[in-house]
């Protein structure tokens, strides 16, 4: 592991909370993600099923967690199945986790090899009444043509045990995961700390005629150097008009004098993520118009983030944030009161320049699991990311911080990342 060991208490407490929500005499079966193939004999980087990691801390593929809290024998109430270490795997792939290492990471004492899974489940299925199964319900993209290890587990269980009642793991984890423990907040904070170093490295490299991907390299250098696992998502390094495409990430344009660069990036550390956005001037000084737009967005961030507090509904927050941006668009001369008065109720005038939501859960997923019909609560970590995009002027500005909700408000976890205009200009020009 590139990161420091995570306290085993985190995973033990997560299992305890998960089990408390299971129905009586039921099983829960969670599987790892697949190692995805690339071309020839190459593979893509492995990313663990986040629900499985949440309950075990194990990052290895071909891992299965079985929870049976009502099992007669205490040792059968939590079992981890992992792939067996042998001479062949040692030669070609190096060490897999030993049973002792699995126990040390997860706190689960009963560890078996994966090939023992079917025989074990046969015994438990006879005694149990219901089975909880995981599925990636949170994914927003269509995946109907993909078959995952979770899909195969669902199919196998229903073929073998068609008369059992089936329940959804996601129904429990979407309730638990939005509330972060102290250990989880510390991991998110570490991911943000690496992001801060990356952003400062990028500021040191900003100058005219650099390619966007050269700046992306500065972010990658810092996350690797400081123990990050990977980019939390493909970074957006968008200069000039590219910043007006919300998900631009080809990062291959030349950064030109007079342009502003939108930098939306995150670091994954110990599977927990940061997500921050900043905007910087290519030539080290914001133009009067860029400064004007930037100050408007920064005002929306500072005022809008105050709305992130327990008891607030996401829908109410987003409406108030939209109103803040709308007021700034009027000041910037982009929309008029007359346009607002005559606007289509289903297509507000402000949406020409501001067309996205501004707060999402953050954690094991960058857009972490959770219901947005649920009022915000103490312990949630949320982003705040207002933006203004003026295509006709080639200006796109978005600013984003990460906030921990507390009893009375929130804490800006990304406060160490430069955001004030004077500080950004000074850092660029001090190199």
N, C-alpha and C positions, 0 to 999 in steps of 0.2 A: 504494500500500500504506500502511496505517496504521502498520505496524510497521517497525522498522529492518531493513535488508537482512540476510538470513541468509547466512553464509559459504557460498560455492558448493561448498566442499570437503565439506559435509554431504551434498549430493545426489550428488556424484561418488563419494564413498565408499559411499553406499547402493547406487548402481548396481553398483559393483565387487563388493560383497558379494552382491547379487542374482544377478549374472551367474555368480558362482562356483558357484551352486547349480543353474544351468540344465543340462540335458542337452546333449550335443554336437550341433552343427549344428541348433540350434533357434532359433525366433523367440519374442519376447515382445511382445504387443500390449496396451497399457493405454490405456483411453479415459477422458475426463473424465466427470463427471456431467452431467445435463441441467439446463438452466434450467427450473424448474418453473413452469407457468402458474398464475395466480390467477384472478380473474374479469376479464371484458372483456379489455383489452389489458395488464393488470398481470401482474407476475411475482413469485414469492417470492424471497427472498434466495438467491444462489447459494452452494453449498458444494461444494468440490472433492472428487473421489474421492481419499481419503486415501492409497491405494497410489500413485496417479499423483503426488500432491504429494510423497510420501516419496522418490520417485526423481528428481523434476525441480524442485520448488519452484514450479511454474507453477500459478496459481489460475484461469486463464481457461477458459471453456467451449469446446467444439468443439476440444479438444486431444487429440492421440494420440501416445503414445510407442511407438516400435518399437526393440527391442534385438535385434541379430543379431550376437553376439560372434564368430561364425566367418565372417562375411562376408569375401570376398576383398579388397574395397576397405575400407581402414580407416575412411573417412568414412561408410560404411554400417553401422557397428557400433552406432551410436546415432543415431536421427533423431527429431526432434520436428516434428509437424505442427500448425500453428496456423492460426486463421482469418485470412483476408487483410484487411489494412487498405485501405479505399477511401474515396472521397469520401462515399458514402452512409452508411457506418458512422460516419464522422467527424461528420456532421451530426446523426444521430439518437442515437448511443450514445457518442460521444467516442472517444478513442484506444484501440485494442487494442495489445497488445504488438507491437513491431517484431521482426524477426528478430534484430537486434543485442541488443535487450533480453532476448529469450528466452535467447540464449547467455550473456549476463551473469548471469542468474539461475540457470540450470541447469548451465552449463558444457558444454552440448552444442553443437558447432559447426555440425552439419548440421541446418538448420531449413528446412522446406518449408511451403507452404500446404496446408491440409487437402484441397483438391481434387486434390492430387497423390498422395494416399495409395494409391488403388486401383492406379494404374499402378506405383507403387513396390513394393507388396506382390506383385504379379503376378510380378515378377522374383525377389523373395526366395523366394516360395513354391516355385518350380521347383527351387531349390537346397537348400532346407531340408527336414528330416525331421519336425519336430515344431513345434507352435505352443502357446505358453503364453497363456492368456486369463484376464482378470480377471472376477470376479463377486462380488457382495456377499453372500458366504456368512456373514458375521459377524452380519448383521441378525437379530434375534430375532423380529420381528413378521412375520406372514404377508404376503407381497407377491406372491402368485400372479396378482393382477389388474393388476399394474404391469408396464410394459415400459420398461426403462432403456436408455441408450446402450450399456451393456455387454451387455445381452441382445441388442440388435440386432447388435452386433459378433460375438457368438458365432454367431448365426443366419447372418449374412452369410459368415463364414469357413467354416462347415461346409457351406454350399451351394456355395461357390466351390471349396473344397478338401476334399472329403469323405474323401479317402484319407490325409490327414495324421494323425499321432498328435497328440492334444490333451492338454495338461497344465494344471494350475491355478496361476495366479499366487498365489492365497491360501495354497497350501501352503508357498511360500517366504516370503511376507511375514509370515505368522503366526509363523514361526520367527525372523525378523530383527527385527521391530518391537518386541517386548517389551524388548530390550536397548537402552537409550538411550545415545547418544553424549553427550559433554560439551556439544555445541551444543544438543542436544535438551533436556537437563536445564536448561540456561540459559533456554530458551524457556518451559519449564514453570514455572521459578522466576519468570519475569517475569509469567506469567499469575497466579501465586499472589500476587505483590507487588501487582498491581492488585486482586485479591480482598481483600487485607488493607485497602486503602484503602476499598473498598466496604463492608466490614463495619464499619469505624470510622465511616464516614458514616452507616450504618444505626443504629448505637448512638447517634449524636448526634440522630437523629430519633425514636427510640422514646419513645412516651408513650401514655397511655390514650386510647381513642377514635379512634386513627388506623386507617385501612384498611390491610390487608395490602399492597395494591398501592402505597400511598404509600411503604412501606419498600422494596418492590421497585424503585421509581424511584430510590432512593438508590444501589442497586447498578448500575443502568443508567447513571446519571450518571457514576459513577467509571470504568466500563469504557470508555465513549465518550471521556471526557476524557483518559484515559491510554493511548489507542491500542489498546484491545482490539477485536477483530473483532466479537464478539457474545457474548451469554450462551453458556456452554458447553452449557447445557440450560435449559429453562424453570425459573426459580427456584421453590423451594418456600418460601413464607412462611406458615407454618401456626401460627396462634394457638390456644391451648386444645386442645379435642378434635380439631381439624383435624390436629394433629401426629400423631395415631394412625392416619391414613391415609397409608401410606408414600409414595404418589405424588401426594398432594394438590398442586395448583398453580393452582387458580382464583384464589387470593389476593384474595378480595373481601370477607372478613369483617372485622368491627370488632375491634380488639385491646382487650380489656377488662381492667380492674384485677383483679389476682389471677391472671391467666393467664401462661403462659410461651409464648414464640414460638420455634418451630423454624425455622431458616434454613439451607436446603440449597441451595448455589449454586456456580457456577463461571464462570470467564472463559476465553474462547477468545482467545489471542494468537498470531498467526502460525500459526494452525491447531493449536496445541498448547493443552491444556486443564488447568485446575485443577478440583478438586472438594473442597469443604470444607463442613462442617456445624457450626453453633453453636446454642446455645439461650440466650435472654435473657428476663428478667422484664419484663413490660409496665410495671409501676410502679417499676422501678429497683431492686427488692430481691426476691430469691428468698424464697418462703415456706419455713418449716421443712421441709415435705414435698418441695417442689420442690428444695431444697438437698440433701436426703437422696438423692433419685433422681439428681440431677445428679452428685453425688459418686460414686455407684455406677458410673454410666456413664463418668465420667472415670477412675476406677480401672481399669475394663476397657480403656479406650483406652491408658492408660499401660502397663499390664502386657501387654496383647495385642499392642501394637506391637513389644514386645521380641521377639516370636516371628517377626517378619518379617525373615528372614535367609537367606542362601544355603543350599541343601540341604534346606530345609523344603518339604514338599508342601502344597498348598492344603488338601487334605482334612484333614490332621493339624492344620494351623493352625486351621481352622474348628471342629474338635472341641474344641480347647483353649480357643478364644475362647468357645464355647458354655458350657463348664464354668465359665469366669470369670463370665459373666453369670448362670448358674444359681446360683452361690454368692451373688451380690449379691441375687438375687430372694428367696432364703431370708432374708437379713438384712433385707430390706425388708418381710417378712411377706406376700409375694405367693404363694409356694408353700411347701410343707412337705416335710420328708424323707420323710414317709409317702406323699405324692403322687408323689414321685420313685420310691420303691420300688415303687409299684403302677402306674406309668405304662405306657401303650402304647408298646412299643419303636419303633413307627413314628410316634409322635406324642408326643414328649417333653413333659413338663409345662411346661418353660420356654418352649415355642413359643407359649403363650398371650400372653406379654409380649415375646417376642423371636423374630421369625420370618424373618429375612433373613441372607444372607451378609454378611461384613464386609471382604473384601479383593478388589479388582479391579484389573486393569492400568489404567494411566492414560497417555495420550499424545495422539496425533492423534485418537483417539476417547476420549470420557470413559470408556467401558468398552472399553478398547483391545483389539486382537486379541492372541491368544495362547492356548495350551492350558493348562488348569488341571491336567492330568495331568503337566505338566512341573515339576520342582522349581524353587523360586525361585532366581534367580541374581543375581550382582553386576551392577548396571546397570539392573535392573528398577525401575520406579516403580509403587508400589502404594498404594492407600488402606487405611485402617483405620477402620471406622465401626460400633462397637457401638451398641446402642440399647435402651431399655426403654420400652414403650408400655402405659399403664394407662388403658384406655378409661373404666372406671367412675369414675376420678378426673379425667378430662380432662387427663391429663399424658402427653405424648409427648416423649421426650428422646433425641436421637442426636448424637454428636460424631464428627467426621471430620477426619483429617489426611492429608497426602500424604507418602509416604516413599520415599527413594532407597535401594535396597539396596547396601550396600558389602561389602567382603571380610569384615568382622567383625560386621556388624550393619546398621544403617540410619541415615539422616539425616532428620530431620523437616523437610521443605522448607517446611512451613506453620507453623513455630515462631513466626513474628512475628505471627500472628493471635491476639488475646487469647482465652484459654480458661479461665483460673482465675476462680473466682466473684468474688473480691474485685476483680479488675481490671475485669471486666465491669460490676459494680455501680458502681464508681468512674467509669468512662467514661460510663455512662448519666447519672449524677447530677452530672457536672461541667459539663454544658452550660448 
